[in-house]
Amino acid sequence: PMDREGGVIFVGTRGILMHETYGDNPLLFPSELHEWAATVAPTYPRIEESHVMNWALACKGEATATTPFDYAAQLTEVMLLGIVALRTGQGQKIQYDGENMRITNIEEANQYLTREYRPGWSM
C-alpha cells in the first residue's frame, strides 16, 4: 500500500506514474512501460546525502545544489508571496516590486517579508 502521508500521481497519455512522499517507491502503470523506463537516462545529478543536507551544504558553499538557487529562489518567492497575500486578508491583491522586495500597495503586508533573527541564527 502507498504511504498515506503524501505523494504524487502523474497521469499521462501513455501511462500513470505514482510515488510516495519524496519520490519514494515509484510505481509505473501499465507494466509494459517498465522496460522503456529503464532506458531513460537520469536527467539530474544524484546526491549521496539527503536533499536537506545538500541544500545546507550548498548554502555554505560546500556542495552544488541539486536545484539551482537562481531557479529555486524565484519559485520560492512566488509561493511565499501567496502566503503574504493570505495573511494580508481575503479579497486584497498585493502588488509586489520584486527588484526592491516590497509590497507597494499595502504597507502593513511588508511585515511578512522579513524577520529579525536571534543572535547565532543567521548565516
C-alpha positions in Angstrom: 0.0 0.0 0.0 1.1 3.6 -0.7 2.2 5.8 2.2 -0.7 7.9 3.3 1.4 10.8 4.4 1.6 12.2 0.9 2.7 11.5 -2.7 2.1 12.4 -6.3 0.1 10.9 -9.2 1.1 11.9 -12.8 -1.4 10.9 -15.4 0.0 11.0 -18.9 -1.1 9.9 -22.4 0.8 6.6 -22.2 0.5 5.7 -18.5 0.4 6.7 -14.8 3.4 7.3 -12.5 2.8 7.4 -8.8 5.2 7.8 -5.9 5.1 8.4 -2.1 6.5 11.5 -0.4 10.0 12.5 -1.6 9.7 10.2 -4.6 9.9 7.0 -2.6 8.5 3.8 -4.0 7.6 4.8 -7.6 5.0 2.8 -9.4 4.5 2.9 -13.2 1.4 1.7 -15.0 0.9 -0.2 -17.3 3.8 -2.6 -16.6 4.6 -2.6 -20.3 6.3 0.7 -19.7 8.9 -0.7 -17.2 11.3 -1.8 -19.9 11.2 1.5 -21.7 11.6 3.5 -18.4 14.8 1.6 -17.6 16.4 3.0 -20.7 15.7 6.7 -19.8 18.9 8.3 -18.5 18.8 10.3 -15.3 18.3 14.0 -16.2 19.6 15.4 -12.9 22.8 14.5 -10.9 22.2 12.2 -7.9 23.4 13.0 -4.4 24.5 10.8 -1.6 23.1 12.9 1.2 19.5 14.0 1.8 18.1 16.9 -0.2 18.0 18.9 3.1 21.7 18.3 3.7 22.5 19.1 0.1 20.8 22.5 0.5 22.6 23.3 3.7 26.0 22.4 2.2 25.3 24.4 -0.9 24.3 27.4 1.3 27.7 27.1 2.9 29.5 26.8 -0.5 30.5 23.2 0.2 28.3 21.5 -2.5 26.4 22.2 -5.6 22.7 22.5 -5.1 20.7 19.9 -7.0 18.1 22.6 -7.6 20.0 25.8 -8.7 19.3 28.7 -6.4 18.6 31.1 -9.3 15.6 28.9 -10.2 14.5 27.8 -6.8 14.7 31.4 -5.4 12.2 32.7 -7.9 9.8 29.8 -7.4 10.0 30.2 -3.6 9.5 33.9 -3.8 6.2 33.5 -5.8 5.0 30.8 -3.4 5.8 32.9 -0.3 4.0 35.9 -1.8 0.9 33.8 -1.9 1.2 33.3 1.9 1.7 37.1 2.3 -1.5 37.7 0.3 -3.4 35.3 2.6 -2.0 36.9 5.8 -2.9 40.4 4.4 -6.6 39.5 4.1 -9.0 37.9 1.7 -10.1 39.9 -1.2 -7.0 42.1 -1.2 -4.5 41.9 -4.1 -0.9 42.7 -3.3 1.4 44.5 -5.7 5.0 43.4 -5.4 8.1 45.2 -6.5 10.5 42.3 -6.9 13.5 44.4 -7.6 13.1 46.2 -4.2 11.4 43.3 -2.5 8.5 45.4 -1.2 4.7 45.3 -1.3 3.8 48.7 -2.8 0.1 49.0 -2.2 -0.4 47.6 1.3 2.3 48.8 3.6 1.4 46.5 6.6 2.0 43.5 4.3 5.7 44.2 4.3 6.0 43.0 7.9 5.7 39.5 6.5 8.6 39.8 4.1 11.4 39.9 6.7 12.2 38.9 10.2 14.8 39.7 12.8 16.9 36.6 13.7 18.0 35.8 17.2 21.8 36.0 17.8 23.5 32.9 16.4 20.8 32.0 14.0 21.9 34.0 10.9 24.3 32.9 8.2 
